[in-house]
Amino acid sequence: MKIVDEYESNLEGEGINIVPMIDVIFAILTFFIISSLDLIRLDNIPVNLPKASTSTLVKEKPIVLTIDRENNIFLENKPINSKILVDQIKKIISNYSTNILVISADKEVAHGKVVEVIDQVRSIDNLRIGMSTDK
């Protein structure tokens, strides 16, 4: 019969188990990576935005409508025909329950094109419209 000393039995279970600590570190790292993706620029379509000293940041994630230098229209970075623009924005509003539209137009785009797009989207009820600018 083997008699185990109390001191000897405690030595086997002692030590720091780092596997749970690594799991927690990876969970925190994953959280920061995913949350930082929302902090990236609103649009990926290259546009040369006009400057405005009074511009402010939008707190909520808006719907982004981009008009590039060649007068191409993009809704959420996907090319779209101006004839179906209002229907697609209504669809996005119903799916994501956001009512903020930010128009990001290149400063070389003719004023008439921007007004034409704004006129179309103003027909949507309870839609807040803003313009994207550089500070």
C-alpha angles and dihedrals in degrees: 000000000000119000113207117206115230090234093055094050092055093053093064094058097042123104139077116283104212098183095087089044091054090049091054092048091052091048091052091046091051090050092053093046093051094044092049090058088071090056094062119107116290096241138032097197107102109243131161101229123207118246123250125174094203098054119128133196121257112238097204125058105263133202106259121218114185129194112190130203092272091055092252113152121220126186113199089346093305121112113249137184113243090229093067096034097105093048092050093049090050089051092051091047092053093047099045101025094226123133101189120104120187117197112208107191127174111246090236092061113109114259090233092061093053091047090049091054093045090050090054096048094044088073088073112095119238094006116146112210126201137171124234114230141164119247 
